[in-house]
Amino acid sequence: MTDRYAVIGNPIKHSKSPQIHRAFAQQCGQELEYRRLLGDESTFEDDVRPVSYTHLTLPTIPVECSARG
């Protein structure tokens, strides 16, 4: 089964997290999907709800606060 990871924020296009984590997973023989998700605190729940993630990185304070509820 492939683990699903994502980093969410705005802006997010610059994030190197997907490349870094995919390279590490490949070296370790792990199946991994790592995506960038464009989103912010006003759309957080709608952005992450459609997919079940193994891990979700929240790199910005507003999104972190929204995730905590």
Backbone as a chain_set.jsonl record, in Angstrom:
{"seq": "MTDRYAVIGNPIKHSKSPQIHRAFAQQCGQELEYRRLLGDESTFEDDVRPVSYTHLTLPTIPVECSARG", "coords": {"N": [[0.837, -1.18, 0.0], [0.515, 2.215, -0.791], [1.842, 4.94, 0.938], [0.383, 8.07, 1.701], [1.308, 11.348, 1.524], [1.346, 14.883, 2.189], [1.939, 18.372, 1.692], [0.653, 21.409, 2.748], [-0.305, 24.704, 1.923], [-0.084, 28.278, 1.271], [1.741, 30.547, -0.283], [2.624, 27.561, -2.161], [3.89, 26.396, -4.257], [6.677, 26.597, -4.411], [7.695, 24.723, -2.663], [9.97, 22.219, -1.719], [9.53, 19.871, -0.494], [8.032, 17.577, -1.572], [9.882, 16.469, -3.518], [12.153, 15.955, -1.933], [11.183, 14.109, 0.004], [10.233, 12.031, -1.629], [12.627, 11.148, -2.819], [14.023, 10.215, -0.552], [12.254, 8.182, 0.291], [12.426, 6.448, -1.897], [15.088, 5.602, -1.68], [14.848, 4.12, 0.611], [13.169, 2.121, -0.105], [10.418, 2.48, 0.093], [6.987, 2.842, -0.732], [5.582, 5.785, -1.805], [3.497, 8.6, -1.996], [3.641, 11.983, -2.483], [2.309, 15.079, -2.201], [1.761, 18.506, -3.2], [-0.459, 20.814, -1.821], [-2.483, 23.452, -2.559], [-3.742, 25.765, -0.412], [-5.507, 27.374, 2.308], [-6.299, 28.784, 5.569], [-9.058, 29.257, 5.417], [-10.088, 27.353, 3.702], [-9.213, 24.932, 4.571], [-10.323, 22.44, 5.648], [-11.87, 21.508, 3.459], [-9.847, 21.185, 1.605], [-8.261, 19.057, 2.524], [-9.963, 16.946, 3.112], [-10.89, 15.193, 0.93], [-9.003, 13.114, 0.568], [-7.407, 10.512, 2.318], [-4.704, 10.962, 4.374], [-1.432, 9.767, 5.206], [0.411, 11.358, 6.411], [0.442, 14.832, 7.024], [1.826, 17.864, 6.289], [1.96, 21.005, 7.758], [3.0, 23.92, 7.037], [2.656, 26.648, 7.657], [1.712, 29.175, 9.981], [-1.069, 30.238, 10.05], [-2.514, 28.117, 8.805], [-1.832, 25.977, 10.459], [-3.089, 26.762, 12.848], [-5.771, 26.686, 12.046], [-6.05, 23.965, 11.575], [-5.899, 22.929, 14.112], [-8.251, 23.668, 15.163]], "CA": [[0.0, 0.0, 0.0], [1.262, 3.455, -0.901], [1.567, 5.974, 1.925], [0.051, 9.363, 1.092], [1.79, 12.506, 2.265], [1.098, 16.154, 1.511], [2.268, 19.637, 2.343], [-0.399, 22.334, 2.364], [-0.031, 26.092, 2.245], [-0.277, 29.271, 0.215], [2.054, 29.821, -1.507], [3.138, 26.209, -1.965], [4.581, 25.961, -5.474], [8.121, 26.591, -4.19], [8.082, 23.695, -1.699], [10.804, 21.098, -2.167], [9.189, 18.692, 0.311], [7.733, 16.366, -2.344], [11.085, 15.88, -4.113], [13.015, 15.456, -0.859], [10.601, 12.91, 0.604], [10.21, 10.946, -2.635], [13.993, 10.622, -2.948], [14.303, 9.448, 0.657], [11.435, 6.969, 0.254], [12.984, 5.564, -2.913], [16.304, 5.021, -1.106], [14.45, 3.192, 1.673], [12.287, 1.106, -0.656], [9.05, 2.754, 0.539], [6.062, 3.405, -1.717], [5.159, 7.051, -1.247], [2.942, 9.673, -2.83], [3.777, 13.23, -1.717], [1.716, 16.127, -3.029], [1.598, 19.884, -2.738], [-1.856, 21.238, -1.856], [-2.693, 24.881, -2.391], [-4.861, 25.969, 0.494], [-5.298, 28.284, 3.427], [-7.155, 28.469, 6.708], [-10.492, 29.323, 5.11], [-10.494, 26.183, 2.913], [-8.408, 23.809, 5.047], [-11.062, 21.171, 5.727], [-12.232, 21.076, 2.106], [-8.63, 20.815, 0.886], [-7.693, 17.78, 2.98], [-10.993, 15.935, 3.318], [-11.109, 14.189, -0.114], [-8.018, 12.032, 0.565], [-6.874, 10.153, 3.626], [-3.247, 11.093, 4.324], [-0.612, 9.171, 6.242], [1.051, 12.498, 7.076], [0.128, 16.116, 6.415], [2.691, 18.917, 6.799], [1.309, 22.316, 7.798], [4.172, 24.771, 7.251], [2.378, 28.046, 7.961], [0.98, 29.383, 11.224], [-2.531, 30.285, 9.906], [-3.065, 26.79, 8.495], [-1.679, 25.183, 11.667], [-4.141, 27.16, 13.789], [-7.031, 26.188, 11.527], [-6.071, 22.513, 11.731], [-6.107, 22.627, 15.53], [-9.663, 23.911, 15.458]], "C": [[0.887, 1.251, 0.0], [0.853, 4.426, 0.196], [1.322, 7.286, 1.205], [0.451, 10.491, 2.027], [1.449, 13.758, 1.483], [1.607, 17.301, 2.37], [1.236, 20.633, 1.836], [-0.034, 23.75, 2.789], [-0.334, 27.001, 1.069], [0.667, 30.431, 0.494], [2.646, 28.445, -1.195], [3.995, 25.729, -3.134], [6.095, 25.805, -5.284], [8.61, 25.42, -3.327], [8.875, 22.561, -2.349], [10.476, 19.804, -1.417], [8.852, 17.455, -0.521], [8.979, 15.694, -2.935], [11.987, 15.257, -3.047], [12.473, 14.144, -0.298], [10.503, 11.748, -0.381], [11.585, 10.325, -2.783], [14.353, 9.752, -1.746], [13.53, 8.13, 0.66], [11.99, 5.966, -0.746], [14.239, 4.866, -2.381], [15.989, 3.963, -0.055], [13.51, 2.088, 1.189], [10.831, 1.265, -0.223], [8.227, 3.308, -0.614], [5.44, 4.655, -1.111], [4.606, 7.97, -2.314], [3.021, 10.932, -1.97], [3.343, 14.374, -2.615], [1.821, 17.489, -2.368], [0.114, 20.217, -2.852], [-1.917, 22.742, -1.613], [-3.909, 25.072, -1.501], [-4.514, 26.979, 1.563], [-6.314, 27.982, 4.515], [-8.64, 28.472, 6.39], [-10.997, 28.097, 4.345], [-9.837, 24.891, 3.403], [-9.166, 22.485, 5.031], [-11.43, 20.637, 4.351], [-11.012, 20.603, 1.325], [-8.124, 19.432, 1.264], [-8.707, 16.659, 3.103], [-11.064, 14.866, 2.229], [-10.166, 12.985, -0.073], [-7.573, 11.768, 1.996], [-5.35, 10.156, 3.538], [-2.598, 10.364, 5.483], [0.008, 10.275, 7.083], [0.708, 13.755, 6.308], [0.995, 17.179, 7.073], [1.983, 20.259, 6.665], [2.386, 23.367, 8.091], [3.895, 26.208, 7.647], [1.481, 28.178, 9.178], [-0.536, 29.457, 11.014], [-3.158, 28.926, 9.628], [-2.947, 25.888, 9.716], [-2.789, 25.498, 12.661], [-5.501, 26.645, 13.336], [-7.154, 24.679, 11.731], [-6.346, 22.111, 13.177], [-7.554, 22.84, 15.944], [-9.791, 24.936, 16.51]], "O": [[1.887, 1.316, 0.715], [-0.332, 4.708, 0.373], [1.981, 7.583, 0.208], [-0.008, 10.574, 3.167], [1.281, 13.713, 0.265], [1.691, 17.208, 3.595], [0.971, 20.7, 0.636], [0.485, 23.965, 3.884], [-0.78, 26.553, 0.013], [0.425, 31.218, 1.409], [3.115, 28.205, -0.082], [4.741, 24.758, -3.003], [6.717, 24.965, -5.934], [9.811, 25.157, -3.269], [8.491, 22.026, -3.389], [11.078, 18.762, -1.679], [9.342, 16.37, -0.208], [9.111, 14.473, -2.859], [12.519, 14.163, -3.237], [13.22, 13.178, -0.142], [10.676, 10.594, 0.01], [11.704, 9.102, -2.866], [14.925, 8.674, -1.906], [14.085, 7.083, 0.991], [12.02, 4.766, -0.473], [14.428, 3.671, -2.61], [16.762, 3.027, 0.148], [13.101, 1.226, 1.967], [10.091, 0.282, -0.179], [8.705, 4.143, -1.383], [4.843, 4.6, -0.036], [5.175, 8.101, -3.398], [2.52, 10.944, -0.846], [3.94, 14.611, -3.665], [1.952, 17.607, -1.15], [-0.506, 19.929, -3.876], [-1.455, 23.236, -0.585], [-4.993, 24.583, -1.818], [-3.361, 27.387, 1.701], [-7.096, 27.038, 4.4], [-9.408, 27.756, 7.033], [-12.197, 27.826, 4.338], [-9.899, 23.869, 2.72], [-8.688, 21.508, 4.454], [-11.312, 19.437, 4.103], [-11.125, 19.719, 0.476], [-7.61, 18.709, 0.411], [-8.309, 15.498, 3.191], [-11.284, 13.702, 2.564], [-10.494, 11.935, -0.625], [-7.388, 12.696, 2.783], [-4.772, 9.437, 2.723], [-3.128, 10.335, 6.594], [0.121, 10.156, 8.303], [0.684, 13.749, 5.077], [0.914, 17.379, 8.285], [1.473, 20.604, 5.599], [2.658, 23.671, 9.252], [4.84, 26.937, 7.951], [0.58, 27.363, 9.376], [-1.258, 28.783, 11.749], [-4.224, 28.617, 10.16], [-3.861, 25.11, 9.993], [-3.366, 24.585, 13.253], [-6.301, 26.21, 14.164], [-8.239, 24.176, 12.024], [-6.955, 21.072, 13.433], [-8.025, 22.277, 16.932], [-10.906, 25.283, 16.901]]}, "num_chains": 1, "name": "protein.A"}
